[in-house]
Amino acid sequence: MKSFLDTVDVNNLTSSEQIIYQYFKDHLNNIVYLSLSDICKELYVSNATVIRFCQKLGFKGFNELKFQLKNDLNLTNKSTNAWDTIPHRTSILKDFIDNVNDKIIY
């Protein structure tokens, strides 16, 4: 399966970005179902590092990159059953909850 990741010039990436890039390539089919915090824990990098990587590739953030990957993998056309979207929606909700500033809420 081909994705926009195949067009990325890895020579312009920092060592941390190359680790993230390789992780995304290696987990291409599952990345759309993972949350930002899950990936950061797996790679031992900060949320900001992954977000900067996404922005360097031209996206506003991680969820926009995941949406592009999902389109690249044609998952949107294949997913006609509502049950197929639950893992993706759950990961978006988890990203949101992980990034909520609890000091503002209290």
N, C-alpha and C positions, 0 to 999 in steps of 0.2 A: 504494500500500500504506500502510496506517495503522499507526502504532506509538505506544507510550506517549510518544515524543518530541513528538508533536502536542499533548499535554496539558500540556507544561512551560510555565510562566510565565517567558518570557525576560526580563521586566522585573526579576526577582529575581536574575539572574545577573550576575556580575562580567564585565568585558571579556574576561578569559581564558576564563571559562566559556562565554561567548557564542561565542567562536571554536571551542571544543571542540564545543559544541552544533551549530553550523552545519556543522562537519566531519562529525559523526555523521549529520546530516540529509542531507548531500550524498552520503555514502558508505554509506547505509543497507543496501544489499544486500551490501556487501563487508565491513562493519565486523565481522561475526561471524567473519571469517577472518583478521583482523589482530591482531597482538599489541600489548600495551600499549606496548612500546618502539618499535614501528614507528609508531604514532600519535604518540607523543611526539617522535620525530625529525622527523616530517612537520610537526608544528605548532610545534616549538621550545618545548615546555613540558616540565616535569618530570613524572615518574611520579606524584609526590605530587599535582600539580595535577589530573591526570586522575582519580585516585582520589578526591580531595576532591569533584570534580564528580559522580562516581558516587554518593558518599555523600550529597551534597546532594539528589540525586534519589531517595534512599531505599534505595540498594543498599549491600551490604557492601563491594563492590569492583568492579573492571572486569569480571571474569569473570561475575559475577552480572548485570550490566547486559547483557553480550553474550548471556547465556542468555535474558534477557527479550526482547531484540531478535530473537533466533532464533525464539522462540515467536510473537512478533508477526508475523513474516514467514512463519509456518507452514512453516518449513524442517524441523522435526522430523517432521511428517506426510509430507512429500515425500521425506525421506531414508530410504529403505528399503535402499539399497545401502551396504555398509560403506565403499566407496571414497569416498562423498560426505562422510563424517565425518572423513576424514584431514586436510584443511586446518584444521578446527576443533580437532581433537585436537593437531595440531602447534602451533597458536598457543597453546594452553593450556600445553603443555610448554615452549615458548619463554618464555612469561611466567614460569613457575616457575623456569627456569634463570637468567633475567635477574635475578630477585629473590633468588637464593640468596646468602647472605653467605659468600663464599669464605674469610674469616678464621676462621669457625667450623669449616669443613671441614678446614682444614690444622691 
